[in-house]
Amino acid sequence: MQDATSAYTIEQRDADLVGTTASILYRLAFHKAARHLIHVTVRVERCSGIVALVMPSWTPGSYKIRDYAGWQGNVRAFAVGASGRTALPHRWTDKARLEVDMQGADVLEVDYVVYCNERTVRTNHVNRFHAFVMPTATCMYVEGRMHEIHHVELQHDQATWPNVSTALSPVRAARAGSVLLGALNYDILADSPIEIGSQSVVRFDVNGVPHEVAIAGNHALDTQWLANQLAVVVGTESAVFGGLPYDRYVFIVQAYPGIYGGLEHARSSVNAVDPSTLLDPAKCNELLALLCHEYFHLWNVKRIRPIELGPFDYTREAYSPMLWLAEGLTSYYDDLFAYRCGFHTQEAFIKLLAREHIAKLARVPGRFQMSVRDSSYLAWLKLYMQSPDGNNRFPSYYLKGGVIFLLLDLYIIDHTDGKRSLDDALRALWSHYQSNPGVGLTESDCIALIERGTGVQCKALIDAWLSGTDELPYDEMLGLAGLAVQSQTSPTTAKTFGEQRSFASVPPTAWCGWTVREEQGKLVVKGVEDGSPADAANIGIDDEIIAVDGRRVTAVNILDTYLAEFVGRTVAITAHCDGRLYTTTIEPQAQTTLAIVDVAKPTARQNNVRKAWLRR
């Protein structure tokens, strides 16, 4: 648990750690990296009586109990003195807390190994070619002493692994086989992942502040191109806040097949993407939006944060009803910043808002079942441990929160005749943090600051959207900018080839409201949307679809082709559940989507609102 007597801070500059000493040191040795192991020694000086060490159970920014102690093994405790090391009695008081009886000694060393073979942005991955280290999954903290300076010594072959990319600060120049890094407290250590290996590294400056892009992976990728785009991201986002709140920043990019995601930190971010994303221009916008998202978090959530998110208790859940601020606001701004950076045209940005925000939310029946406030509070069980039926039970605070802030931005712009926007709310929130960085925001604080920064009374509106389960007022709010939401059905289309030779008509795409995956030659239902044709047909999750109209199906594209023949009509489905076949009928509907379109005759005021909204 966080030391209650210490002030909470995540601010650190490299100059703060140069030449420091520390009574708490972690030695991380990688001589068995090929077996995915880190050998950890925690050295604690100035000890007495009973000393407790605790392995965190979760990582801030990823709201799920992960029980990192489960990957830890072979824990031993020693007193260190002139005669060497002497074993000390110790006992576990729960699954992650170790008590050591110092028996009059004043220097403690605890040895253990950590198994590291899960490649995500929040877990350790170590092999013969690299190490990605999450401190929360590696470093036990000393109970009651989290506010002290902490040092980390990396012991590895620098000829094989020449690069170290991390926000941890150098304490001294690297020596053969040893790199010494530091953090002003455990919270900063916990917030500073480390990539060690032969990753590609490019450095650039923005406003005189150094930045580093480190790409770890097995593909030859254009790191310089990515660094150039990130320089635009840094300049665009920092302009909103009036500067950069750090002395150095590190973008860690994990480029490995089949992974995606990101995790924010105060002076760094970790971003996981499939290498194909950096090789395909059509996919690159997805990566750039992810980088905009995680970078924006250095202001929103790491510093402008709900009061429950720092200081942390690393042993239990940190419940907050305000992840709509932490993630919803960020989800709106990641695409908005990507547009402002020039990664999207105006037309493409509006289509993106329709496709990835409003249309996706429309496919979530759970938005009528649970408020976004409750969805936030229950994130530990709902978003990060959701059942296959979760889409019908709750909305994501990322998705619905982002849409709420889109509508709120338009409302603010309209009610100030274009003189204010959500940017002004951000600046008010930022100013508040700077005045008192040790204390987070309550929900009433946050809404009051939004009103103060914009000059718009919007508390009742925000409260209704956050607490309610009604459909959001799209046309009313988008109409302020001369826009409307329109349902569009995929039509039957006639195509041509060659010298305008006619081609067979392509039927509309069928929609059944199910999610079907190919698994070992079978078509297995993974989700069913409430109120959909699949729901009406009483199709179950994990049922196997065998045939459509008596025709065998083993691939999703064949299933879709057969169903398209029956749009608006019933067709027999043969399915399998628990060793038995059954037959039902389903009536596929034409696939519809929501688009944002111009109103017929926008007024001058509507045009002005749109212009203010889409400025860059």
Buried (B, 14 or more C-beta within 10 A) or exposed (E): BBBEEBEBBBBBEBEBBEEBEBBBBBBBBBEEBEEBBBBBBBBBBEBEEEBBBBBBBBBBBBBBBBBBBEBBEEBEBBBBEEEEBEEBEBEEEEEBBBBBBBEEBEBBBBBBBBBBEBBBBBBBBBBBBBBBBBBBBBBBBBBBBBBBBBBBBBBBEBEBBEBBBBBBBBBBEEEEEEBBBBBBBBBBBBBBBBBBBEBBBBEBEBEEBBBBBBBBBEBEBEBEEBBEBBBBBBEBBBEBBEEBBBBBBBBBBBBBEEBBBBBBBBBBBBBBBBBEBBBEEEBBBBBBBBBBBBBBBBBBBBBBBBBBBBBBEBBEBBBBBBBBBBBBBBBBBBBBBBBBBEBBEEEEBBBBBBBBBBBBBBBBBBBBBBBBBBBBBBBBBBBEEBEEEBBBBBBBBBBBBBBBBBBBBBBBBBBBEBEBBBBBBBBBBBBBBEEEBEBBBBBEBBBBBBBBBBEBEBEEBBEEBBEBEEEBBBEEBBBBBBBBBEEEEBEEEEEEEEEEEEEEEEBBBBBBBBBBEEEEEBBBBEBBBBEBBBBBBEBEBEBBBBBBEEEEBEEEEBBBBBBBEBBEEEBEBBBBBEEEEBEBBBBBBBBBBBBBBBBEEBEEBBEBBBEBBBEE
